């Protein structure tokens, strides 16, 4: 009983810096619906409370509820940071603010 749709995000910061693009899949259905998601590494979830925010690597986001707000924060000072150029960490990290559930993949390495 899961409907697969599309959700558009027209925020340039979240589209360009979170790695999730502006067009994302949206899954809807009754509470007893089941959906299967694919991820690599260890899959974990966190139930965020109202106002609680976590910072994660942009490639770790697997899914989040519609009530969760997606944002971005820079990883240090962009001009002086060698991490973003040589360390493979990227320029930004994603922020996820509650309330709602967030599903993440951690420890995944793709060669």
Secondary structure, 3 states (H helix, E strand, C coil): CCEEEEEECCCHHHHHHCCCCCEEEEEECCCCCCCCCCCCCEEEEEEECCCCEEEECHHHEEEECCCCEEEEEECCCCCCCCHHHHCCCCCEEEEEECCEEEEEEECCCCC
